[in-house]
Amino acid sequence: MEINLYARNVLNTHSIQLLVDHIPKQVKHKKVAYGSHVFYWGERDGYVHFLSLDEHDHSGFGGSTIPVLMQDGSVEELKGPWSSSSTTMNRYFPASVEVSITDSEDVFNHGYTYSSGAITIAKLQEAFQELNIKDFIIVPHIEKWGDMLFRVVRTHDPFDTRGDMDRDPESMFRPRNSKFTYRMDRGDRNERST
């Protein structure tokens, strides 16, 4: 796995772009019912797929019927499910984070036409360790209604001449435009500020 981390200019948060060997075509799901919703969540090799079915609104995906492979091998046909989000799914299933993902080297190098996806926090932490990423951390954040999201933030601000974040915690709030690329094959890190 290779990773691009782009600054979003908000609270030192970085978006995550991944280059992977392959994106699984089929993932086996489990489900949890909560109120009028049924949440479907599946994981394979760290890649996460999820949907939300609302018994009162079947207009997701234009009202299309989506087949969902279940862990027991059966297939459930969902009429008009919604794509949902990691923040919602993190209430019921192992933690994940949304990413831009591709299995194309060209897309990764040029930074366009990614697919949206999600990976488990455990897989992202594993990738950080394998790529020796030490200047970023994955930070949990609880939203207003109790949803859990995760942010990737710098552990220090290299543009701050006064020192690291421990000495200047406000440095994380200063906007920066930057891209950090971590590659497994060469083991190097390239940093480009834009």
Secondary structure, DSSP 4 states (H G I P E B T S, - for coil): -EEEEEE-SSTTEEEEEEE-S---S---EEEEEETTEEEEEEEETTEEEEEEEETTB--GGGG-EEEEEBTTS-EEEEES-B---HHHHTTTSS-EEEEEEES-HHHHHHT-SPEEEEEEHHHHHHHHHHTT--SEEEEEEE-TTS-EEEEEEESS-TT-TT--TTT-GGGGGS---EEEEE-TTT--EEEEE-
